[in-house]
Every structure is written in C-alpha cells, then in structure tokens.
Amino acid sequence: MDSPVNGAILGTANLILDYPDLTRQSIALHVKQSEAVLDPENFSPRFPLPAMDDAFREFTSVATAEWKVIGEYKGHRLTLLDLMGNPGTNTTKTFPSLLIVARAVAHIRETGDRLMLLTPTSANKGVALRDAVWRAISCGLVEPEQLRVVTIAPRSCRNKLRASPLSRDPELLRLNPLLLYSGENPEDVKAVGRAFATSYAGRLRKERDVTLWYSLDLVNYLVADTSRAFFEHAVSPTDGSDAPRWHVHSVSSAFGLLGYHAGREVLENAGLARPETRPGSLLVQHLGTPDMVLNLLHGDSSPSLLPEYSWDPESGLHHQTGNDPHFPLTTFHPRENLESTFYTSRPATSPSMNGIISRHGGEGIVVSLAEVLDRYPFLRTWLDVASVPLPADFRKLREWSTAMALTGALNAIDRGLVPAGREMVIHGSGTYTDDHFDPFDAHSAKTIETAEDVADILLERTR
C-alpha cells in the first residue's frame, strides 16, 4: 500500500453561495418548470432563491466543500472531494436540502402559503431536510407554522436518525413528525409517501391550509449537485491536466454523480471546459442493491446476473466461484446489506448513468463488508490525513459511504479496471459515527405502514 501524503487542501468553497451565475445557467438548462406547479398532488415551487442577505448567508454557511489530496496508489493520485462539512448531517445531502428549503422559503414569502415537505428516506436525506428546515427557522427566514417537514424512514434505518431541535421541542415535533415504516421492504417508504401525496394532498390543503411538497424529484437534487463540477473547475480544472480523471461515488441512484455531470454540461456549453476532458465515473455499490452496476454491465438489473458464491467452512466466508473483478471476491453473505443508505432497486437513473459512462468512460464495482474491513486500517490512515477520521472501533461507524467508495477505488485499481495513470477523485458523500450525533428517541417516532396511517397523523385524525 502506497503512503498517504500530507492532506493538502487545494480549495474550499460554499457550493450554494460561490457560483451564482453558473447555478442560474444550471437552472435554465436543467429545470423545465418556469412557474410553480400548484396541483396539490404534484406541487413544486419555482426555482428563485431568497435575497442573499445576512440571514440567507447564515442559513447556507454549512454548505462547504473541500478539495484534498490524500495520496498515491500504484501510480494513481487519490483526491477527496469532501462534502461532509456540515456537523448537522455529515453527508452530501446538505446541499440539495438547503436548496429545497430555500425554494420553499421563496415561495412562502411570495404567496403566503404554508408548506409541508414530505420525503421518504433511508435516513440521510431526511436528516438533512430536518436540519435545513431548522436552520431556516433559527435564522429567521420562516416561522415554524410556515414550513414543516415530514420524513418516512424504514425501521431498519432508525440507528442513523438524529435528535435535533425539531424533535426535542414537543410543539416542533408535532409539526415535524418523523415516521418509521414497519413494513418488510425498506424501499416501500417511497410507495407510501407517493400514495399519501396522491390521495391526501388535496385534503391537507383544504382541511389544514397546508400545501404538501413531495420533494423526491431528481431535479430537486440535481441542480444543487451541479456545483460539484463548478468547484472542481475552480480549484483543479480538467482542461490542461497532466492526467485524465475518474470520479468515484458510492451510489444507490447516483443522484450526486448525475448532478456532477449536469454541472459539466453547463461548463461545456459555456465554453469553460471541453467535453473530451470530462472525467469518467466509477460507481460503487454493495451486494444488497447492486442494480446500477449490473445494469451497466448487462443492461439488466436481475439478481440472477450476480456471480455465484460458495461457502468456505474453514474461513467462514463466501468466495466467488468465478473471477469477475466487478464483484466481491469474498463476502460474509452473498446478499449482505453493507450500508442501509443504499436501498433503491432498479433505479430509473441507470440508463442516464450508463450513457454518461459510455461517452466519457468509467466502470462499476461492488464491494463487500469483508473487503472494506480488510482495508480498514489503511482507510483510517488515508482518511485521517484528509481530516476525516474513522473510528478505531469500526462498530461505531454509522455511515459507510466514503469507506465504500475508497475501497471500491482501490479494488478497481488492483483488478485492472482503471486505466493507468487516472487520478481518482473520491466523493466523500458521508461518514459519521455514534459520537457525531445524539440518536433520535425512538419513542418520539410514530410507526406507520400505510398511507392511511400517515393521514391519521398529519390530518390529526382518530379512528
């Protein structure tokens, strides 16, 4: 294993505040909606942001990113795009959540409407939206009754949910409930959320004078993530670089990478970057939901396309019976759930990501917990250089995204999946431990299974 370097920070930026002109170009290019959609079932506000006054700057002050060199590995420079600087989330979901809430604030000020954000989440998206709503309230952008947020999370993700002022204050908790889905399939939180929006959004507006915004649309996340490309262009542009570059991201639906490439499109359209220098992409997934990698390799996400594994009683590990470098060679279980954040099966974003990789290069790789743990001492050393410490006791790690991405990059290099000399930019999309947050009190959450259960809570009904 090559040695890490000194962790030099090549640049720091606020991804919401620092690129206003490029962000406006991104909105013009990628947002087809010019006016608010007022249909209760499909409400969406326009894209203007509040005035850039002191309150808005304070609200967005946590939208920071850093570009850090962390080492060399077998002729490949490793760089970390650190998107985890907000202590209220420690994940990249900060950026789109702040932008979503900023749009909500602009709509509230323009119309006087009261808005309720509703999002299904595997934890991080919901945590970030709750943090952004609280920041808007605490910075004086809105009053608690004007903007609310409701999150629906699988019960299996409850150890990633955080206490916050929205949960500690009884009235704020009533306005901003956190709902735990008790069904067997975690991904069904999306179906429950969509069903509630379809069946009850009109009644919520009529009976409670509250407009529901089901905020899961890709464009709500894509625009915020375009600023990753703007930041790269400012601190380490690809045009004129000595070596081609790949971007590495742990993904479920690859919203972050799609946003990055949408930002590259803005730069290329403006003549600020050349398409032939656009970096490739390495998708990193786990065996629980390897759908994007399968689709990239086979044009299909069927689990039957996974390699076969045989159990070795001597080691207790399952070993791949073939030699497919895109999948774990060893694993504790052939369909293990390494990271509950990544729960989306057959994402609709696969064709878009496949097309980008076909045009600009890249690969996909699936990692196992056994492989991450095998590299864990080295991951700690490398990320510590970048001031992203991993706990000595890996059992305290609650978010494995960044560790997965770095493991995927190293495995891909070792197995010859990465062309020689490529710089590998690791998107630090999430890392946190037990010590980073106070857990949400499970007794404060409400358990639901159907859209009707959600309606009972949000319409304050009793059966």
C-alpha positions as CSV (number, residue, x, y, z in Angstrom):
1,M,0.0,0.0,0.0
2,D,1.5,3.3,-1.0
3,S,1.7,6.0,1.6
4,P,-0.7,8.9,2.0
5,V,0.6,12.4,1.6
6,N,0.1,15.5,3.7
7,G,-3.6,16.0,3.0
8,A,-3.1,19.4,1.4
9,I,-6.3,21.3,0.9
10,L,-6.3,22.7,-2.6
11,G,-9.5,24.6,-2.3
12,T,-12.6,25.4,-0.2
13,A,-16.0,26.7,-1.4
14,N,-19.6,27.3,-0.4
15,L,-21.4,25.3,-3.0
16,I,-24.6,27.4,-2.6
17,L,-23.2,30.9,-2.5
18,D,-20.0,30.9,-4.6
19,Y,-21.2,30.1,-8.1
20,P,-24.4,32.2,-8.6
21,D,-24.0,32.8,-12.3
22,L,-23.3,29.1,-13.1
23,T,-26.1,28.0,-10.9
24,R,-28.5,30.2,-12.8
25,Q,-27.3,28.7,-16.0
26,S,-27.8,25.2,-14.5
27,I,-31.4,26.1,-13.6
28,A,-32.0,27.4,-17.1
29,L,-30.6,24.3,-18.7
30,H,-32.0,21.6,-16.5
31,V,-35.2,22.9,-15.0
32,K,-38.1,22.8,-17.4
33,Q,-40.6,24.4,-14.9
34,S,-40.7,28.2,-15.1
35,E,-43.7,28.6,-12.8
36,A,-44.9,26.9,-9.6
37,V,-46.9,23.7,-10.2
38,L,-50.0,24.3,-7.9
39,D,-51.7,20.9,-8.4
40,P,-51.9,19.6,-4.8
41,E,-50.8,16.1,-5.8
42,N,-47.7,17.3,-7.7
43,F,-46.9,20.7,-6.1
44,S,-43.5,22.2,-6.9
45,P,-42.4,25.8,-6.3
46,R,-40.4,27.9,-8.8
47,F,-36.6,28.0,-8.5
48,P,-35.8,31.5,-7.4
49,L,-33.8,31.8,-4.2
50,P,-34.3,34.3,-1.4
51,A,-32.3,37.5,-1.4
52,M,-28.6,37.0,-0.5
53,D,-28.9,38.8,2.8
54,D,-27.1,38.1,6.1
55,A,-29.9,35.6,7.2
56,F,-29.6,33.6,4.0
57,R,-25.8,33.6,4.2
58,E,-26.1,32.3,7.8
59,F,-28.6,29.7,6.6
60,T,-26.3,28.4,3.9
61,S,-23.0,28.8,5.8
62,V,-22.7,25.0,6.3
63,A,-22.7,24.3,2.5
64,T,-18.9,23.9,2.4
65,A,-16.8,21.6,0.3
66,E,-13.0,20.9,0.3
67,W,-10.7,19.5,-2.4
68,K,-7.9,17.5,-0.7
69,V,-5.0,15.4,-2.0
70,I,-4.7,12.3,0.1
71,G,-2.2,10.1,-1.5
72,E,-0.8,8.0,-4.3
73,Y,-1.6,4.3,-5.0
74,K,0.0,2.3,-7.7
75,G,0.6,5.3,-9.9
76,H,-2.9,6.8,-9.3
77,R,-3.3,10.1,-7.4
78,L,-6.1,9.9,-4.9
79,T,-8.1,13.1,-4.1
80,L,-11.0,13.6,-1.7
81,L,-13.9,15.9,-2.6
82,D,-15.1,16.4,1.0
83,L,-18.8,17.1,1.1
84,M,-19.3,16.2,4.7
85,G,-18.5,19.5,6.4
86,N,-22.0,20.2,7.9
87,P,-21.9,18.8,11.5
88,G,-25.7,18.6,11.4
89,T,-25.6,15.9,8.7
90,N,-22.0,14.8,7.9
91,T,-23.3,13.9,4.4
92,T,-23.6,15.5,0.9
93,K,-27.4,15.7,1.4
94,T,-26.8,19.1,3.0
95,F,-26.6,20.9,-0.4
96,P,-29.8,19.8,-2.1
97,S,-31.7,20.1,1.2
98,L,-30.6,23.7,1.7
99,L,-31.6,24.5,-1.9
100,I,-35.0,22.8,-1.5
101,V,-35.7,24.7,1.7
102,A,-34.5,28.0,0.1
103,R,-37.0,27.5,-2.7
104,A,-39.7,26.8,-0.1
105,V,-38.8,30.0,1.7
106,A,-39.0,32.0,-1.5
107,H,-42.5,30.5,-2.3
108,I,-43.8,31.2,1.2
109,R,-42.6,34.8,1.1
110,E,-44.1,35.3,-2.4
111,T,-47.5,33.6,-1.8
112,G,-48.1,33.4,2.0
113,D,-48.7,29.6,1.6
114,R,-47.8,27.3,4.4
115,L,-45.7,24.4,3.1
116,M,-45.1,20.8,4.4
117,L,-42.2,18.9,2.9
118,L,-42.7,15.2,2.7
119,T,-39.8,12.8,1.9
120,P,-39.2,9.1,2.1
121,T,-35.6,8.5,3.2
122,S,-33.2,5.8,4.2
123,A,-32.1,8.4,6.9
124,N,-29.6,10.8,5.4
125,K,-31.9,12.7,3.1
126,G,-34.5,13.1,5.9
127,V,-31.8,14.2,8.5
128,A,-30.6,16.8,6.1
129,L,-34.0,18.2,5.3
130,R,-34.8,18.4,9.0
131,D,-31.5,20.2,9.6
132,A,-32.3,22.6,6.7
133,V,-35.8,23.4,8.0
134,W,-34.5,24.0,11.5
135,R,-31.8,26.3,10.1
136,A,-34.4,28.3,8.2
137,I,-36.4,28.7,11.4
138,S,-33.5,29.6,13.6
139,C,-32.1,32.1,11.0
140,G,-35.5,33.8,10.9
141,L,-36.3,33.0,7.3
142,V,-39.6,31.4,8.2
143,E,-41.8,30.8,11.3
144,P,-42.4,27.2,12.5
145,E,-46.0,27.1,11.3
146,Q,-45.0,28.3,7.8
147,L,-42.6,25.5,6.9
148,R,-42.7,21.9,8.1
149,V,-41.1,18.6,7.2
150,V,-42.3,15.0,7.5
151,T,-39.9,12.1,6.9
152,I,-40.8,8.5,6.4
153,A,-37.8,6.2,7.2
154,P,-37.6,2.4,7.3
155,R,-37.5,1.0,10.8
156,S,-34.2,-0.7,9.8
157,C,-32.5,2.8,9.5
158,R,-33.5,4.1,12.9
159,N,-30.0,4.0,14.3
160,K,-29.0,6.6,11.7
161,L,-31.7,9.1,12.7
162,R,-30.7,12.2,14.8
163,A,-32.2,14.2,17.6
164,S,-32.4,17.9,16.8
165,P,-34.4,21.0,18.0
166,L,-37.2,19.7,15.8
167,S,-37.5,16.6,17.9
168,R,-36.6,18.0,21.3
169,D,-39.3,20.6,21.4
170,P,-42.8,19.0,21.7
171,E,-44.6,21.5,19.5
172,L,-41.9,21.4,16.8
173,L,-42.0,17.6,16.9
174,R,-45.8,17.7,16.4
175,L,-45.3,20.0,13.4
176,N,-42.4,17.9,12.1
177,P,-43.0,14.3,12.8
178,L,-40.6,11.5,12.0
179,L,-42.4,8.4,10.8
180,L,-41.0,4.9,11.0
181,Y,-42.2,2.4,8.3
182,S,-42.8,-1.0,9.8
183,G,-43.0,-3.0,6.5
184,E,-40.5,-5.6,5.4
185,N,-39.1,-3.9,2.3
186,P,-37.4,-0.6,3.2
187,E,-37.8,0.8,-0.3
188,D,-41.6,0.7,0.1
189,V,-41.3,4.0,2.0
190,K,-41.4,5.7,-1.4
191,A,-44.6,4.0,-2.4
192,V,-46.2,5.0,0.9
193,G,-45.1,8.6,0.5
194,R,-46.3,8.8,-3.1
195,A,-49.7,7.2,-2.1
196,F,-50.2,9.7,0.6
197,A,-49.4,12.7,-1.7
198,T,-51.8,11.3,-4.4
199,S,-54.7,10.5,-2.0
200,Y,-54.4,13.2,0.7
201,A,-52.6,16.3,-0.5
202,G,-55.8,18.0,-1.6
203,R,-57.5,17.3,1.8
204,L,-54.4,18.5,3.7
205,R,-54.7,21.8,1.8
206,K,-58.5,22.0,2.3
207,E,-58.7,20.9,5.9
208,R,-55.4,22.2,7.3
209,D,-54.5,25.0,4.9
210,V,-51.1,23.4,4.2
211,T,-49.6,22.7,0.8
212,L,-47.7,19.4,0.5
213,W,-44.5,19.2,-1.4
214,Y,-43.4,15.6,-2.2
215,S,-39.8,16.6,-2.8
216,L,-38.2,13.4,-4.2
217,D,-38.0,14.6,-7.8
218,L,-34.5,14.2,-9.3
219,V,-34.3,17.8,-10.4
220,N,-34.6,18.9,-6.8
221,Y,-31.3,17.3,-6.1
222,L,-29.6,17.6,-9.5
223,V,-29.3,21.4,-9.5
224,A,-27.5,21.6,-6.2
225,D,-25.1,18.8,-7.1
226,T,-24.0,20.6,-10.4
227,S,-21.9,22.9,-8.1
228,R,-19.5,20.0,-7.6
229,A,-18.4,20.4,-11.2
230,F,-18.1,24.2,-10.7
231,F,-16.0,23.7,-7.6
232,E,-13.7,21.3,-9.5
233,H,-13.3,23.7,-12.3
234,A,-12.3,26.5,-9.9
235,V,-9.7,24.5,-8.0
236,S,-8.5,21.7,-10.2
237,P,-9.7,22.1,-13.8
238,T,-9.5,19.1,-16.1
239,D,-8.5,21.1,-19.2
240,G,-4.7,21.2,-19.2
241,S,-4.4,18.5,-16.5
242,D,-1.5,16.1,-16.8
243,A,-3.6,13.0,-16.2
244,P,-7.2,12.0,-17.0
245,R,-9.5,11.7,-14.0
246,W,-12.3,9.4,-12.7
247,H,-14.9,10.4,-10.1
248,V,-15.7,7.7,-7.6
249,H,-19.0,7.6,-5.8
250,S,-20.9,5.2,-3.6
251,V,-24.4,5.2,-5.1
252,S,-28.0,4.0,-4.8
253,S,-29.5,6.0,-7.7
254,A,-26.3,8.1,-8.5
255,F,-28.1,11.5,-8.0
256,G,-24.8,13.0,-6.9
257,L,-22.8,11.8,-10.0
258,L,-25.7,12.8,-12.3
259,G,-25.6,16.3,-10.8
260,Y,-21.8,16.5,-11.3
261,H,-22.2,15.6,-14.9
262,A,-25.1,18.0,-15.3
263,G,-22.7,20.7,-14.0
264,R,-20.0,19.6,-16.5
265,E,-22.7,20.1,-19.2
266,V,-23.1,23.7,-18.0
267,L,-19.4,24.3,-18.1
268,E,-19.0,22.8,-21.6
269,N,-21.9,24.7,-23.0
270,A,-20.3,27.9,-21.7
271,G,-17.0,27.1,-23.3
272,L,-15.3,26.8,-19.9
273,A,-14.4,23.1,-20.3
274,R,-14.0,20.6,-23.2
275,P,-16.2,17.5,-23.4
276,E,-13.2,15.4,-24.3
277,T,-11.6,16.2,-20.9
278,R,-14.7,15.2,-18.9
279,P,-13.8,12.7,-16.2
280,G,-15.0,9.1,-16.2
281,S,-17.2,7.7,-13.3
282,L,-16.7,4.7,-11.0
283,L,-20.0,3.5,-9.5
284,V,-19.5,1.7,-6.2
285,Q,-22.4,-0.4,-4.7
286,H,-22.9,-3.2,-2.2
287,L,-24.4,-6.7,-2.6
288,G,-27.7,-5.7,-1.1
289,T,-28.6,-3.4,-4.1
290,P,-26.0,-3.9,-6.9
291,D,-28.6,-2.9,-9.5
292,M,-26.7,0.0,-11.2
293,V,-23.5,-2.0,-11.7
294,L,-25.5,-4.9,-13.0
295,N,-27.4,-2.7,-15.4
296,L,-24.1,-1.0,-16.5
297,L,-22.5,-4.4,-17.3
298,H,-25.5,-6.3,-18.6
299,G,-28.3,-3.9,-19.5
300,D,-30.4,-5.6,-16.8
301,S,-30.6,-5.5,-13.0
302,S,-31.7,-9.1,-12.4
303,P,-30.1,-10.6,-9.3
304,S,-29.7,-13.8,-11.4
305,L,-26.8,-12.0,-13.1
306,L,-24.8,-11.8,-9.9
307,P,-21.8,-14.2,-9.7
308,E,-22.2,-17.3,-7.7
309,Y,-20.6,-17.8,-4.3
310,S,-19.6,-20.9,-2.3
311,W,-19.2,-21.0,1.4
312,D,-15.8,-22.0,2.8
313,P,-16.3,-23.6,6.3
314,E,-12.7,-23.0,7.2
315,S,-12.7,-19.2,6.8
316,G,-16.4,-18.7,7.3
317,L,-16.5,-16.6,4.1
318,H,-18.4,-16.9,0.9
319,H,-16.0,-17.0,-2.1
320,Q,-16.9,-16.0,-5.6
321,T,-16.8,-19.2,-7.8
322,G,-15.8,-17.2,-10.9
323,N,-13.4,-14.4,-11.3
324,D,-15.5,-11.3,-12.1
325,P,-13.4,-8.3,-11.0
326,H,-16.6,-6.2,-10.7
327,F,-17.9,-8.1,-7.7
328,P,-16.5,-9.1,-4.3
329,L,-14.1,-12.0,-4.3
330,T,-15.1,-12.7,-0.7
331,T,-18.1,-11.7,1.4
332,F,-19.8,-12.6,4.7
333,H,-23.0,-13.2,2.8
334,P,-23.8,-13.0,-1.0
335,R,-26.6,-10.5,-0.5
336,E,-25.4,-8.7,2.6
337,N,-26.7,-5.2,3.4
338,L,-23.4,-3.3,4.0
339,E,-25.0,0.2,4.1
340,S,-28.7,0.8,4.6
341,T,-28.4,4.2,2.9
342,F,-28.3,2.3,-0.4
343,Y,-31.7,0.6,-0.7
344,T,-33.0,1.5,-4.2
345,S,-33.6,-1.4,-6.5
346,R,-33.9,-0.9,-10.3
347,P,-33.3,2.9,-10.2
348,A,-34.8,4.8,-13.1
349,T,-31.5,6.7,-13.3
350,S,-29.5,3.7,-14.7
351,P,-29.9,4.4,-18.4
352,S,-28.7,8.0,-17.9
353,M,-25.7,6.9,-16.0
354,N,-24.9,4.1,-18.5
355,G,-25.0,6.7,-21.3
356,I,-22.6,9.0,-19.5
357,I,-20.1,6.2,-18.8
358,S,-20.4,5.0,-22.4
359,R,-19.5,8.5,-23.6
360,H,-16.9,9.6,-21.0
361,G,-15.5,6.4,-19.6
362,G,-15.9,4.6,-16.3
363,E,-16.8,1.4,-14.6
364,G,-18.9,-0.2,-11.8
365,I,-17.7,-2.2,-8.9
366,V,-19.5,-3.9,-5.9
367,V,-17.8,-4.2,-2.6
368,S,-18.4,-6.3,0.5
369,L,-18.1,-5.7,4.2
370,A,-15.2,-8.2,4.3
371,E,-13.3,-6.3,1.7
372,V,-13.9,-2.9,3.5
373,L,-12.8,-4.4,6.8
374,D,-9.7,-6.0,5.2
375,R,-8.6,-2.5,4.1
376,Y,-10.0,-0.7,7.1
377,P,-6.6,0.1,8.9
378,F,-5.4,1.6,5.7
379,L,-8.6,3.5,5.1
380,R,-8.3,5.0,8.6
381,T,-4.7,6.2,7.8
382,W,-5.6,7.7,4.4
383,L,-8.8,9.5,5.6
384,D,-7.1,10.7,8.8
385,V,-4.7,12.5,6.5
386,A,-7.7,14.3,5.0
387,S,-9.1,15.1,8.4
388,V,-12.0,12.6,8.0
389,P,-11.2,10.3,10.9
390,L,-12.7,6.8,11.0
391,P,-13.2,5.3,14.5
392,A,-10.7,2.7,15.7
393,D,-13.7,0.5,16.5
394,F,-15.4,0.1,13.2
395,R,-18.6,-1.0,15.0
396,K,-19.1,2.7,15.8
397,L,-19.3,3.7,12.2
398,R,-22.9,4.5,11.2
399,E,-22.3,5.7,7.6
400,W,-20.0,3.7,5.4
401,S,-20.4,5.6,2.1
402,T,-16.9,7.1,2.0
403,A,-15.2,4.0,3.2
404,M,-17.1,2.0,0.5
405,A,-16.0,4.5,-2.2
406,L,-12.3,4.4,-1.3
407,T,-12.4,0.6,-1.1
408,G,-14.0,0.4,-4.5
409,A,-11.4,2.7,-6.0
410,L,-8.5,0.6,-4.6
411,N,-10.1,-2.7,-5.6
412,A,-10.8,-1.4,-9.1
413,I,-7.1,-0.3,-9.4
414,D,-5.9,-3.7,-8.1
415,R,-8.1,-5.6,-10.5
416,G,-7.1,-3.6,-13.6
417,L,-10.5,-1.9,-14.1
418,V,-8.9,1.6,-14.1
419,P,-6.7,2.7,-17.0
420,A,-3.1,3.5,-15.9
421,G,-2.5,7.0,-14.5
422,R,-6.0,8.0,-13.8
423,E,-6.5,10.4,-10.9
424,M,-9.3,9.1,-8.7
425,V,-11.5,11.7,-7.1
426,I,-13.4,10.2,-4.2
427,H,-16.7,11.9,-3.5
428,G,-16.8,12.0,0.3
429,S,-20.6,11.7,0.5
430,G,-20.9,10.6,4.1
431,T,-19.1,9.5,7.2
432,Y,-20.3,9.6,10.8
433,T,-20.1,7.6,14.0
434,D,-22.0,7.2,17.2
435,D,-20.0,10.2,18.5
436,H,-21.3,12.6,15.9
437,F,-24.9,12.9,17.0
438,D,-27.5,12.2,19.6
439,P,-29.8,9.5,18.4
440,F,-33.5,10.3,17.8
441,D,-35.6,9.0,20.7
442,A,-37.5,6.1,19.1
443,H,-40.4,6.7,21.5
444,S,-40.9,10.1,19.8
445,A,-41.3,8.5,16.4
446,K,-44.7,7.3,15.1
447,T,-44.9,3.9,13.4
448,I,-46.8,3.7,10.1
449,E,-47.4,1.1,7.5
450,T,-49.8,2.6,5.0
451,A,-50.7,6.0,3.5
452,E,-53.8,5.9,5.7
453,D,-51.6,5.8,8.8
454,V,-49.8,8.8,7.6
455,A,-53.1,10.6,7.0
456,D,-54.2,9.8,10.6
457,I,-51.1,11.6,11.9
458,L,-50.9,14.6,9.5
459,L,-54.6,15.3,9.5
460,E,-54.7,14.6,13.2
461,R,-57.5,12.1,12.9
462,T,-58.5,9.3,15.2
463,R,-60.0,6.1,14.1
